[in-house]
């Protein structure tokens, strides 16, 4: 059995810590690239989102890809986090956790948590922080609910306060009623018009709102007060047997004008072709080819990126050229082994903790 000296093990541990810090610094650059790619919608070549593109192009799990995009977007407004990650001073795992709750106002104090605590402690503090946030949100929602009111005065003047969700429903209903009353009507024959052809019966916005509310009340009394299904939508669904599209001799076969057969597309790519300007055509060999809205062809699946030479050495050389000095202690937490008092930490850190 080979015996290793404690010095060798310490050196091995230092190498692990140093390389991890280099990887975190490289991750900061990766997130910056993802943020720019996402903002410029480089993924919009038939993919649903930047996360879907990352899952395809880089091989990330879809959940991990969504987290990369979320963290990349968050770091745009959290420069202290971005700088600390770029210097390898905090790990990506800590940044990923802290960006769930950090704001520009709380960034500095939460960065101190990331530097002092372990990743497990950071996760516990973030969970406690979110618990306080949920309590504060519940308290605000209860206050909004308690303050809702509708005042009806003798001359039928209405003044009320609604919860945001209920208010949004009312605004949508009023807009639909106004559309029904005014925007779909025409000036009646014989109606007087002004000098510019505007009907004299044109109402102000406030008058239209009042008429729309009256229409809503009359409709409710006439049709009853059954709200129906909240998620109901009108849909037209056309069912086509796949055999009809696949077999050229099958009755009901649909063929393009040039004789080529139709192509079965998923819902996402069907929308891309018919609504977003993408084009598809079948080549002489029968293969489908796609073009972007600007006319550029969509490439085939690209090969995996080639890694030349020693990637670790290349990473260190790159960071050295940028003046980044990383060692085994760069990302080391300041924790000295004491027990984490979570309640005290949240009370000190969270601005709403005393009122939660």
One Martini backbone bead per residue (centre of mass of N, CA, C, O) as a GRO file, in nm:
protein
  356
    1UNK     BB    1   0.095   0.037   0.024
    2UNK     BB    2   0.059   0.363  -0.036
    3UNK     BB    3   0.220   0.642   0.117
    4UNK     BB    4   0.104   0.956   0.214
    5UNK     BB    5   0.175   1.262   0.279
    6UNK     BB    6   0.046   1.543   0.417
    7UNK     BB    7   0.167   1.729   0.202
    8UNK     BB    8   0.033   1.598  -0.044
    9UNK     BB    9  -0.260   1.645   0.049
   10UNK     BB   10  -0.245   1.952   0.068
   11UNK     BB   11  -0.172   1.996  -0.229
   12UNK     BB   12  -0.426   1.865  -0.342
   13UNK     BB   13  -0.628   2.058  -0.205
   14UNK     BB   14  -0.517   2.319  -0.332
   15UNK     BB   15  -0.573   2.240  -0.626
   16UNK     BB   16  -0.876   2.215  -0.599
   17UNK     BB   17  -0.930   2.507  -0.502
   18UNK     BB   18  -0.796   2.658  -0.737
   19UNK     BB   19  -0.957   2.533  -0.971
   20UNK     BB   20  -1.236   2.617  -0.868
   21UNK     BB   21  -1.181   2.923  -0.891
   22UNK     BB   22  -1.133   2.921  -1.194
   23UNK     BB   23  -1.414   2.812  -1.271
   24UNK     BB   24  -1.575   3.046  -1.151
   25UNK     BB   25  -1.448   3.265  -1.327
   26UNK     BB   26  -1.542   3.133  -1.593
   27UNK     BB   27  -1.847   3.143  -1.524
   28UNK     BB   28  -1.876   3.447  -1.539
   29UNK     BB   29  -1.820   3.462  -1.841
   30UNK     BB   30  -2.046   3.273  -1.928
   31UNK     BB   31  -2.281   3.447  -1.814
   32UNK     BB   32  -2.224   3.695  -1.989
   33UNK     BB   33  -2.275   3.551  -2.258
   34UNK     BB   34  -2.564   3.459  -2.199
   35UNK     BB   35  -2.685   3.738  -2.155
   36UNK     BB   36  -2.626   3.847  -2.440
   37UNK     BB   37  -2.763   3.619  -2.601
   38UNK     BB   38  -3.042   3.666  -2.476
   39UNK     BB   39  -3.083   3.971  -2.544
   40UNK     BB   40  -3.030   3.899  -2.868
   41UNK     BB   41  -3.181   3.634  -2.943
   42UNK     BB   42  -2.999   3.382  -3.048
   43UNK     BB   43  -3.218   3.142  -2.984
   44UNK     BB   44  -3.427   3.242  -3.220
   45UNK     BB   45  -3.430   2.926  -3.401
   46UNK     BB   46  -3.688   2.748  -3.268
   47UNK     BB   47  -3.671   2.820  -2.975
   48UNK     BB   48  -3.819   2.894  -2.673
   49UNK     BB   49  -3.529   2.939  -2.533
   50UNK     BB   50  -3.227   2.970  -2.391
   51UNK     BB   51  -3.242   2.704  -2.234
   52UNK     BB   52  -3.306   2.523  -2.476
   53UNK     BB   53  -3.045   2.587  -2.627
   54UNK     BB   54  -2.847   2.490  -2.408
   55UNK     BB   55  -2.945   2.198  -2.400
   56UNK     BB   56  -2.856   2.149  -2.699
   57UNK     BB   57  -2.560   2.286  -2.731
   58UNK     BB   58  -2.428   2.201  -2.429
   59UNK     BB   59  -2.590   1.974  -2.242
   60UNK     BB   60  -2.797   2.071  -2.050
   61UNK     BB   61  -3.005   2.069  -1.825
   62UNK     BB   62  -3.293   2.239  -1.818
   63UNK     BB   63  -3.276   2.333  -1.524
   64UNK     BB   64  -2.980   2.435  -1.537
   65UNK     BB   65  -3.030   2.636  -1.768
   66UNK     BB   66  -3.230   2.818  -1.623
   67UNK     BB   67  -3.032   2.901  -1.399
   68UNK     BB   68  -2.823   3.037  -1.576
   69UNK     BB   69  -3.012   3.254  -1.686
   70UNK     BB   70  -3.105   3.374  -1.420
   71UNK     BB   71  -2.825   3.455  -1.313
   72UNK     BB   72  -2.737   3.626  -1.551
   73UNK     BB   73  -2.961   3.838  -1.516
   74UNK     BB   74  -2.908   3.918  -1.218
   75UNK     BB   75  -2.603   4.025  -1.253
   76UNK     BB   76  -2.672   4.296  -1.395
   77UNK     BB   77  -2.781   4.416  -1.091
   78UNK     BB   78  -2.509   4.260  -0.949
   79UNK     BB   79  -2.191   4.362  -0.941
   80UNK     BB   80  -2.065   4.232  -0.687
   81UNK     BB   81  -2.118   3.942  -0.762
   82UNK     BB   82  -1.979   3.942  -1.040
   83UNK     BB   83  -1.694   4.017  -0.933
   84UNK     BB   84  -1.654   3.784  -0.729
   85UNK     BB   85  -1.682   3.557  -0.939
   86UNK     BB   86  -1.457   3.660  -1.139
   87UNK     BB   87  -1.237   3.623  -0.886
   88UNK     BB   88  -1.313   3.353  -0.715
   89UNK     BB   89  -1.449   3.427  -0.418
   90UNK     BB   90  -1.713   3.290  -0.522
   91UNK     BB   91  -1.937   3.062  -0.582
   92UNK     BB   92  -2.184   2.957  -0.786
   93UNK     BB   93  -2.363   2.833  -0.565
   94UNK     BB   94  -2.390   3.094  -0.400
   95UNK     BB   95  -2.497   3.281  -0.621
   96UNK     BB   96  -2.746   3.119  -0.692
   97UNK     BB   97  -2.879   3.155  -0.414
   98UNK     BB   98  -2.862   3.471  -0.366
   99UNK     BB   99  -3.025   3.558  -0.636
  100UNK     BB  100  -3.313   3.489  -0.517
  101UNK     BB  101  -3.296   3.763  -0.300
  102UNK     BB  102  -3.141   3.976  -0.426
  103UNK     BB  103  -3.063   4.324  -0.419
  104UNK     BB  104  -2.920   4.624  -0.451
  105UNK     BB  105  -2.971   4.680  -0.137
  106UNK     BB  106  -2.865   4.366  -0.036
  107UNK     BB  107  -2.593   4.281  -0.166
  108UNK     BB  108  -2.363   4.340   0.038
  109UNK     BB  109  -2.463   4.162   0.280
  110UNK     BB  110  -2.481   3.894   0.110
  111UNK     BB  111  -2.185   3.881   0.028
  112UNK     BB  112  -2.080   3.843   0.314
  113UNK     BB  113  -2.214   3.571   0.347
  114UNK     BB  114  -2.068   3.427   0.110
  115UNK     BB  115  -1.775   3.467   0.231
  116UNK     BB  116  -1.825   3.338   0.527
  117UNK     BB  117  -1.988   3.102   0.425
  118UNK     BB  118  -2.115   2.825   0.341
  119UNK     BB  119  -2.319   2.680   0.118
  120UNK     BB  120  -2.514   2.563   0.331
  121UNK     BB  121  -2.557   2.830   0.488
  122UNK     BB  122  -2.665   2.994   0.255
  123UNK     BB  123  -2.915   2.824   0.204
  124UNK     BB  124  -3.044   2.870   0.482
  125UNK     BB  125  -3.064   3.178   0.464
  126UNK     BB  126  -3.240   3.186   0.210
  127UNK     BB  127  -3.479   3.034   0.328
  128UNK     BB  128  -3.531   3.238   0.555
  129UNK     BB  129  -3.571   3.484   0.374
  130UNK     BB  130  -3.818   3.370   0.215
  131UNK     BB  131  -3.998   3.344   0.459
  132UNK     BB  132  -4.017   3.645   0.515
  133UNK     BB  133  -4.130   3.724   0.239
  134UNK     BB  134  -4.393   3.560   0.261
  135UNK     BB  135  -4.501   3.705   0.510
  136UNK     BB  136  -4.506   3.987   0.385
  137UNK     BB  137  -4.694   3.917   0.148
  138UNK     BB  138  -4.930   3.818   0.322
  139UNK     BB  139  -4.972   4.084   0.472
  140UNK     BB  140  -5.029   4.260   0.222
  141UNK     BB  141  -5.267   4.092   0.116
  142UNK     BB  142  -5.445   4.132   0.368
  143UNK     BB  143  -5.457   4.441   0.347
  144UNK     BB  144  -5.589   4.453   0.070
  145UNK     BB  145  -5.838   4.287   0.145
  146UNK     BB  146  -5.934   4.473   0.384
  147UNK     BB  147  -5.942   4.747   0.185
  148UNK     BB  148  -6.173   4.670   0.041
  149UNK     BB  149  -6.411   4.869  -0.163
  150UNK     BB  150  -6.757   5.011  -0.206
  151UNK     BB  151  -6.884   5.328  -0.294
  152UNK     BB  152  -7.228   5.452  -0.272
  153UNK     BB  153  -7.387   5.722  -0.369
  154UNK     BB  154  -7.671   5.895  -0.423
  155UNK     BB  155  -7.558   5.971  -0.731
  156UNK     BB  156  -7.396   5.723  -0.823
  157UNK     BB  157  -7.103   5.715  -0.693
  158UNK     BB  158  -6.803   5.544  -0.755
  159UNK     BB  159  -6.578   5.395  -0.502
  160UNK     BB  160  -6.281   5.185  -0.505
  161UNK     BB  161  -6.113   4.877  -0.379
  162UNK     BB  162  -5.891   4.638  -0.516
  163UNK     BB  163  -5.752   4.372  -0.597
  164UNK     BB  164  -5.538   4.313  -0.844
  165UNK     BB  165  -5.685   4.071  -0.973
  166UNK     BB  166  -5.971   4.197  -0.974
  167UNK     BB  167  -5.896   4.453  -1.130
  168UNK     BB  168  -5.806   4.311  -1.390
  169UNK     BB  169  -6.081   4.189  -1.454
  170UNK     BB  170  -6.238   4.454  -1.471
  171UNK     BB  171  -6.074   4.587  -1.698
  172UNK     BB  172  -6.130   4.370  -1.907
  173UNK     BB  173  -6.439   4.397  -1.901
  174UNK     BB  174  -6.453   4.697  -1.980
  175UNK     BB  175  -6.305   4.670  -2.249
  176UNK     BB  176  -6.510   4.474  -2.376
  177UNK     BB  177  -6.757   4.659  -2.348
  178UNK     BB  178  -6.647   4.896  -2.513
  179UNK     BB  179  -6.607   4.737  -2.771
  180UNK     BB  180  -6.908   4.661  -2.804
  181UNK     BB  181  -7.026   4.962  -2.801
  182UNK     BB  182  -6.805   5.127  -2.998
  183UNK     BB  183  -6.589   4.975  -3.196
  184UNK     BB  184  -6.848   4.809  -3.348
  185UNK     BB  185  -6.965   5.070  -3.443
  186UNK     BB  186  -7.170   5.296  -3.622
  187UNK     BB  187  -7.277   5.562  -3.770
  188UNK     BB  188  -7.576   5.664  -3.789
  189UNK     BB  189  -7.825   5.745  -3.967
  190UNK     BB  190  -7.843   6.101  -3.924
  191UNK     BB  191  -7.606   6.172  -3.778
  192UNK     BB  192  -7.434   6.407  -3.637
  193UNK     BB  193  -7.157   6.611  -3.741
  194UNK     BB  194  -6.874   6.750  -3.748
  195UNK     BB  195  -6.625   6.914  -3.921
  196UNK     BB  196  -6.456   6.611  -3.916
  197UNK     BB  197  -6.678   6.368  -3.896
  198UNK     BB  198  -6.766   6.367  -3.602
  199UNK     BB  199  -6.961   6.248  -3.387
  200UNK     BB  200  -7.187   6.387  -3.155
  201UNK     BB  201  -7.197   6.098  -2.986
  202UNK     BB  202  -6.930   6.118  -2.871
  203UNK     BB  203  -6.755   5.987  -2.609
  204UNK     BB  204  -6.602   5.975  -2.339
  205UNK     BB  205  -6.415   5.776  -2.151
  206UNK     BB  206  -6.589   5.799  -1.896
  207UNK     BB  207  -6.857   5.734  -2.041
  208UNK     BB  208  -6.771   5.458  -2.145
  209UNK     BB  209  -6.724   5.332  -1.869
  210UNK     BB  210  -7.012   5.364  -1.767
  211UNK     BB  211  -7.150   5.199  -1.994
  212UNK     BB  212  -6.988   4.940  -1.943
  213UNK     BB  213  -7.089   4.891  -1.654
  214UNK     BB  214  -7.387   4.868  -1.731
  215UNK     BB  215  -7.351   4.623  -1.918
  216UNK     BB  216  -7.244   4.431  -1.703
  217UNK     BB  217  -7.494   4.439  -1.522
  218UNK     BB  218  -7.705   4.348  -1.732
  219UNK     BB  219  -7.566   4.080  -1.805
  220UNK     BB  220  -7.570   3.954  -1.524
  221UNK     BB  221  -7.886   3.965  -1.489
  222UNK     BB  222  -7.955   3.806  -1.753
  223UNK     BB  223  -7.728   3.548  -1.722
  224UNK     BB  224  -7.614   3.561  -1.460
  225UNK     BB  225  -7.345   3.460  -1.200
  226UNK     BB  226  -7.169   3.271  -1.373
  227UNK     BB  227  -6.820   3.259  -1.419
  228UNK     BB  228  -6.696   3.007  -1.490
  229UNK     BB  229  -6.413   2.924  -1.645
  230UNK     BB  230  -6.106   3.073  -1.605
  231UNK     BB  231  -5.951   2.894  -1.852
  232UNK     BB  232  -6.125   2.964  -2.080
  233UNK     BB  233  -6.109   2.883  -2.437
  234UNK     BB  234  -6.104   2.941  -2.768
  235UNK     BB  235  -6.104   2.662  -3.000
  236UNK     BB  236  -5.946   2.529  -3.298
  237UNK     BB  237  -5.957   2.187  -3.401
  238UNK     BB  238  -5.755   1.991  -3.620
  239UNK     BB  239  -5.796   1.665  -3.739
  240UNK     BB  240  -5.519   1.457  -3.853
  241UNK     BB  241  -5.419   1.194  -4.014
  242UNK     BB  242  -5.107   1.079  -4.060
  243UNK     BB  243  -5.168   0.895  -4.308
  244UNK     BB  244  -5.258   1.125  -4.497
  245UNK     BB  245  -4.964   1.252  -4.508
  246UNK     BB  246  -4.784   0.991  -4.575
  247UNK     BB  247  -4.990   0.884  -4.797
  248UNK     BB  248  -5.029   0.953  -5.135
  249UNK     BB  249  -5.290   0.733  -5.171
  250UNK     BB  250  -5.457   0.866  -4.968
  251UNK     BB  251  -5.738   0.983  -4.878
  252UNK     BB  252  -5.690   1.332  -4.840
  253UNK     BB  253  -5.441   1.424  -4.961
  254UNK     BB  254  -5.184   1.664  -4.907
  255UNK     BB  255  -5.056   1.906  -5.149
  256UNK     BB  256  -4.846   2.090  -5.290
  257UNK     BB  257  -4.807   2.266  -5.575
  258UNK     BB  258  -4.519   2.110  -5.642
  259UNK     BB  259  -4.585   1.806  -5.500
  260UNK     BB  260  -4.510   1.825  -5.221
  261UNK     BB  261  -4.520   1.727  -4.918
  262UNK     BB  262  -4.611   1.754  -4.618
  263UNK     BB  263  -4.521   1.878  -4.292
  264UNK     BB  264  -4.450   1.781  -3.969
  265UNK     BB  265  -4.510   2.000  -3.698
  266UNK     BB  266  -4.467   2.144  -3.430
  267UNK     BB  267  -4.601   2.398  -3.260
  268UNK     BB  268  -4.351   2.580  -3.248
  269UNK     BB  269  -4.269   2.554  -3.562
  270UNK     BB  270  -4.537   2.641  -3.679
  271UNK     BB  271  -4.520   2.931  -3.567
  272UNK     BB  272  -4.250   3.009  -3.698
  273UNK     BB  273  -4.355   2.982  -3.996
  274UNK     BB  274  -4.650   3.147  -3.971
  275UNK     BB  275  -4.545   3.408  -3.762
  276UNK     BB  276  -4.199   3.452  -3.774
  277UNK     BB  277  -4.068   3.399  -4.087
  278UNK     BB  278  -4.010   3.121  -4.139
  279UNK     BB  279  -3.863   2.875  -4.359
  280UNK     BB  280  -3.976   2.596  -4.573
  281UNK     BB  281  -3.816   2.326  -4.763
  282UNK     BB  282  -3.791   2.084  -5.018
  283UNK     BB  283  -3.562   1.904  -5.150
  284UNK     BB  284  -3.461   1.686  -5.394
  285UNK     BB  285  -3.391   1.472  -5.150
  286UNK     BB  286  -3.637   1.540  -4.925
  287UNK     BB  287  -3.516   1.747  -4.749
  288UNK     BB  288  -3.533   1.972  -4.501
  289UNK     BB  289  -3.530   2.336  -4.513
  290UNK     BB  290  -3.413   2.622  -4.327
  291UNK     BB  291  -3.508   2.972  -4.262
  292UNK     BB  292  -3.466   3.270  -4.175
  293UNK     BB  293  -3.612   3.580  -4.188
  294UNK     BB  294  -3.329   3.692  -4.334
  295UNK     BB  295  -3.242   3.416  -4.520
  296UNK     BB  296  -3.082   3.243  -4.344
  297UNK     BB  297  -2.961   2.949  -4.285
  298UNK     BB  298  -3.004   2.678  -4.099
  299UNK     BB  299  -2.810   2.489  -3.929
  300UNK     BB  300  -2.676   2.229  -3.842
  301UNK     BB  301  -2.563   2.030  -3.621
  302UNK     BB  302  -2.318   2.099  -3.428
  303UNK     BB  303  -2.027   2.028  -3.322
  304UNK     BB  304  -1.835   1.976  -3.084
  305UNK     BB  305  -1.623   2.133  -2.901
  306UNK     BB  306  -1.292   2.190  -2.922
  307UNK     BB  307  -1.013   2.064  -2.727
  308UNK     BB  308  -0.704   2.217  -2.691
  309UNK     BB  309  -0.503   2.075  -2.509
  310UNK     BB  310  -0.474   2.216  -2.194
  311UNK     BB  311  -0.736   2.349  -2.025
  312UNK     BB  312  -0.609   2.436  -1.756
  313UNK     BB  313  -0.374   2.596  -1.868
  314UNK     BB  314  -0.543   2.789  -2.041
  315UNK     BB  315  -0.698   2.913  -1.803
  316UNK     BB  316  -0.454   3.027  -1.648
  317UNK     BB  317  -0.343   3.203  -1.875
  318UNK     BB  318  -0.592   3.379  -1.908
  319UNK     BB  319  -0.597   3.494  -1.617
  320UNK     BB  320  -0.312   3.612  -1.617
  321UNK     BB  321  -0.367   3.813  -1.858
  322UNK     BB  322  -0.599   3.959  -1.664
  323UNK     BB  323  -0.482   3.972  -1.357
  324UNK     BB  324  -0.567   3.702  -1.221
  325UNK     BB  325  -0.543   3.597  -0.879
  326UNK     BB  326  -0.523   3.251  -0.795
  327UNK     BB  327  -0.586   3.048  -0.507
  328UNK     BB  328  -0.653   2.832  -0.241
  329UNK     BB  329  -0.787   3.103  -0.073
  330UNK     BB  330  -0.996   3.269  -0.240
  331UNK     BB  331  -1.279   3.082  -0.164
  332UNK     BB  332  -1.255   3.087   0.133
  333UNK     BB  333  -1.418   3.065   0.407
  334UNK     BB  334  -1.472   3.241   0.727
  335UNK     BB  335  -1.536   2.997   0.875
  336UNK     BB  336  -1.474   2.851   1.226
  337UNK     BB  337  -1.724   2.640   1.334
  338UNK     BB  338  -1.962   2.778   1.412
  339UNK     BB  339  -2.279   2.815   1.492
  340UNK     BB  340  -2.575   2.871   1.325
  341UNK     BB  341  -2.785   3.156   1.373
  342UNK     BB  342  -3.055   3.201   1.194
  343UNK     BB  343  -3.240   3.403   1.337
  344UNK     BB  344  -3.025   3.621   1.381
  345UNK     BB  345  -2.938   3.656   1.085
  346UNK     BB  346  -3.214   3.751   0.976
  347UNK     BB  347  -3.256   3.993   1.167
  348UNK     BB  348  -2.998   4.143   1.058
  349UNK     BB  349  -3.043   4.128   0.735
  350UNK     BB  350  -3.346   4.170   0.719
  351UNK     BB  351  -3.556   4.446   0.673
  352UNK     BB  352  -3.840   4.267   0.760
  353UNK     BB  353  -3.803   4.091   1.020
  354UNK     BB  354  -3.936   4.267   1.255
  355UNK     BB  355  -4.233   4.255   1.088
  356UNK     BB  356  -4.294   3.934   1.029
   0.00000   0.00000   0.00000
